[in-house]
């Protein structure tokens, strides 16, 4: 009987595991279509582009989305809210209507308020940021056609 109780306890601990180590509440449905053919080549490989026009509702979470184009068919998308200071409206990169080159060293740091450098390939803080433990809130990017990609959660 003790073995069964121990097994159930261990199983319940694993089933409560949070897949998102990020503290930002996920209040929003993110559904952004990116058509790279419509950006007049400004969304080139190595560039980032921000999307904030769908922001509505609560003042916490979903500060907008920053999308990094790693190669022809590979994009990484993150919420712009700083995971270490999201509750005060802190963002990790300035909003812009145009795509632009990604910050140096594959990090997002615009000297706004967060002050942490994040890896654009996984959203985690760079190793020199030991005081920051949370990664950026990451969204999925699904290829829909040769030129269309869907950013969603």
C-alpha positions as CSV (number, residue, x, y, z in Angstrom):
1,X,0.0,0.0,0.0
2,X,2.9,2.4,0.8
3,X,4.3,1.8,-2.6
4,X,1.1,2.7,-4.3
5,X,0.8,5.9,-2.3
6,X,4.4,6.9,-3.0
7,X,3.9,6.2,-6.7
8,X,0.7,8.3,-6.8
9,X,2.5,11.1,-5.0
10,X,5.4,11.1,-7.4
11,X,3.0,10.9,-10.4
12,X,1.0,13.9,-9.1
13,X,4.2,16.0,-8.7
14,X,5.2,15.3,-12.3
15,X,1.7,16.1,-13.6
16,X,1.8,19.5,-12.0
17,X,5.0,20.5,-13.8
18,X,4.7,23.9,-15.4
19,X,5.9,23.8,-19.0
20,X,6.4,27.5,-19.1
21,X,8.9,28.7,-16.5
22,X,7.9,32.3,-17.3
23,X,6.0,34.4,-14.8
24,X,4.1,36.4,-17.3
25,X,0.4,35.5,-17.3
26,X,-0.8,34.3,-20.7
27,X,-4.0,36.3,-21.0
28,X,-4.0,36.8,-24.7
29,X,-4.5,34.7,-27.8
30,X,-1.7,35.5,-30.1
31,X,-2.4,34.9,-33.8
32,X,-0.2,36.9,-36.1
33,X,0.3,36.1,-39.8
34,X,3.6,37.1,-41.3
35,X,3.8,37.2,-45.1
36,X,7.5,37.8,-45.7
37,X,6.8,38.7,-49.4
38,X,4.8,41.8,-48.2
39,X,7.6,43.3,-46.2
40,X,9.6,44.5,-49.2
41,X,12.7,42.5,-48.1
42,X,13.1,44.5,-44.9
43,X,12.5,41.4,-42.9
44,X,15.7,39.8,-44.0
45,X,17.6,37.0,-42.3
46,X,19.1,38.4,-39.1
47,X,16.4,41.1,-38.6
48,X,13.8,41.5,-36.0
49,X,10.3,42.9,-36.4
50,X,7.8,43.9,-33.7
51,X,4.0,43.5,-33.8
52,X,1.9,45.4,-31.2
53,X,-1.2,46.5,-33.1
54,X,-3.4,43.7,-31.5
55,X,-2.8,44.8,-27.9
56,X,-6.0,45.0,-26.0
57,X,-7.4,44.1,-22.6
58,X,-5.3,43.7,-19.5
59,X,-2.2,45.7,-18.8
60,X,-0.2,42.7,-17.9
61,X,1.3,40.1,-20.3
62,X,1.3,40.4,-24.0
63,X,3.3,43.6,-24.5
64,X,3.5,42.8,-28.2
65,X,5.6,40.3,-30.1
66,X,9.1,40.5,-31.4
67,X,10.0,38.1,-34.2
68,X,13.5,37.2,-35.1
69,X,14.3,35.7,-38.5
70,X,17.1,33.3,-38.0
71,X,17.2,31.9,-41.6
72,X,14.9,31.6,-44.6
73,X,12.2,29.4,-43.0
74,X,13.1,29.7,-39.3
75,X,11.6,32.4,-37.0
76,X,11.6,32.8,-33.2
77,X,8.9,34.8,-31.6
78,X,8.8,36.2,-28.0
79,X,6.6,38.5,-26.0
80,X,8.1,41.9,-25.6
81,X,7.4,42.0,-21.9
82,X,10.5,41.7,-19.7
83,X,9.9,38.5,-17.7
84,X,11.8,40.0,-14.8
85,X,9.8,43.2,-14.6
86,X,6.6,42.6,-16.7
87,X,4.2,43.9,-14.0
88,X,5.5,47.4,-14.4
89,X,5.1,47.4,-18.2
90,X,8.8,46.9,-18.9
91,X,9.6,45.7,-22.4
92,X,12.8,44.3,-23.8
93,X,12.9,45.9,-27.2
94,X,11.5,49.1,-28.7
95,X,8.5,48.9,-30.9
96,X,9.0,49.8,-34.5
97,X,6.9,49.7,-37.7
98,X,10.0,48.6,-39.7
99,X,12.1,45.5,-39.4
100,X,15.7,46.2,-38.4
101,X,18.9,44.2,-37.7
102,X,18.8,42.2,-34.5
103,X,20.8,43.6,-31.6
104,X,24.5,42.5,-31.4
105,X,25.4,39.2,-29.9
106,X,21.9,37.7,-30.5
107,X,20.4,39.6,-27.6
108,X,17.5,41.9,-27.0
109,X,18.6,44.9,-25.0
110,X,17.6,48.4,-25.8
111,X,18.5,50.0,-22.5
112,X,14.8,50.5,-21.8
113,X,14.2,49.2,-18.3
114,X,14.8,45.4,-18.3
115,X,18.6,45.6,-18.6
116,X,18.9,41.9,-19.4
117,X,20.3,40.4,-22.5
118,X,18.4,37.4,-24.0
119,X,19.4,34.8,-26.4
120,X,17.3,35.1,-29.6
121,X,17.5,31.4,-30.3
122,X,15.9,30.2,-27.0
123,X,14.8,33.3,-25.1
124,X,16.9,32.6,-22.0
125,X,19.0,35.3,-20.3
126,X,22.7,35.3,-21.3
127,X,25.0,33.7,-18.8
128,X,26.4,37.0,-17.6
129,X,22.9,37.9,-16.3
130,X,22.9,35.7,-13.2
131,X,20.3,37.9,-11.4
132,X,17.7,37.1,-14.2
133,X,16.3,33.6,-14.1
134,X,13.3,33.8,-16.4
135,X,13.3,33.4,-20.2
136,X,11.2,35.5,-22.5
137,X,7.7,34.2,-23.1
138,X,8.0,32.3,-26.4
139,X,5.3,31.8,-29.0
140,X,5.1,29.1,-31.7
141,X,5.9,29.9,-35.3
142,X,4.2,27.6,-37.9
143,X,5.0,27.7,-41.6
144,X,1.8,27.9,-43.6
145,X,3.3,28.4,-47.1
146,X,6.6,29.4,-48.8
147,X,6.1,33.0,-47.6
148,X,3.5,32.9,-44.9
149,X,4.1,32.0,-41.2
150,X,1.7,32.0,-38.3
151,X,2.9,33.2,-34.8
152,X,0.6,31.8,-32.1
153,X,0.3,30.4,-28.6
